Amino acid sequence: MENKTSYLQQANHLGLFFITLFIICFIWFYLMSTEKELHEQLFRLTFLGFSGMNFWGFILGAIQSYIWGYIFVGLWQAVSRISTKR
């Protein structure tokens, strides 16, 4: 049970960290006037279905950022289990 709790805690913390980074990047788009097209294209490449720098794009990006935290921690733990069995 502790391993599952550890996974959920790690994934939650990493997901919240990714959301924080996403918010910083989203705000940075409006603060810095240079390379806005590149910034928006990178968001479109990173987040599936990203529609632009608007409310729905923000919500979609934040949700996907959180989900990426769970995916990365899951992959990390799977790889560590495989590597320790050898």
N, C-alpha and C positions, 0 to 999 in steps of 0.2 A: 504494500500500500504506500510505503514511503517513496518508492521509486515513481509511482504515478503522481503523487503530490509534488514531488520534486520536478517532474516534467511540467505539470500545470503551472507551478510557480515560475520556473525558468521561462516557459513559453509566454506567460503573461507579462513578465518583466521585459523580455525582449520585444514583445508586441507593443508595449507601451513606449519603449525606447524608439522603435521604428515610427510610431505615430508622432512622437516628439520631433524626430528628424524630418518627417514629412511636413509637419506644421512649419518648422523653420524654413524648409525649402519653399513652401507655398508663400510664406510671408516675404522671403527673399526675392521672389519673382516680382512682387509689387514695389519693393524698396529699391532694387537696383534696375536701372533702365537699360542696361546693356544685355545683349544676347537673350532677349525674351523668347524669340522663336526657338532657339536651341533648348532653352529651359523647358518650354512646353513640349517639344518633341521628345525630350528625355522622359518626361512624365508619361507621354503616350506609349513609349517603348516599355517602360517599367510596369505600368498598371494597365491591366486588361480593361478595355472599354472606357478609358479615360476620355471625357468629352471636352475638356478644356478647363481653363482657369475660372471656374464658376462654382456655385454652391454644390451642385451634384458631383462635379469633379473632385471637390474637396472631400465630400462624404465618401465617395467611392474609393479614393486614394487612401483615406484614413482606415477604412475597413480592410482594404487589401494589405496595408502596412501591418495591421494587427495580425492578420491571418499568416503573413509571411513569417512572423515571429514563431508561430506554432509549427510551420513547415520546417524552418531552419533547426529548431530545437529537436524536432522529431528525426530529421535526417542526421543531426549530430549524434543523437543517442543511438540510432540504428548503426551508424558507422562505428561508434565506440564499442558497441556490443559485439559486432563482427570482428573487430580488431583484437578484442580481449579474449576471444574464444580460441585464438591460435596458439 
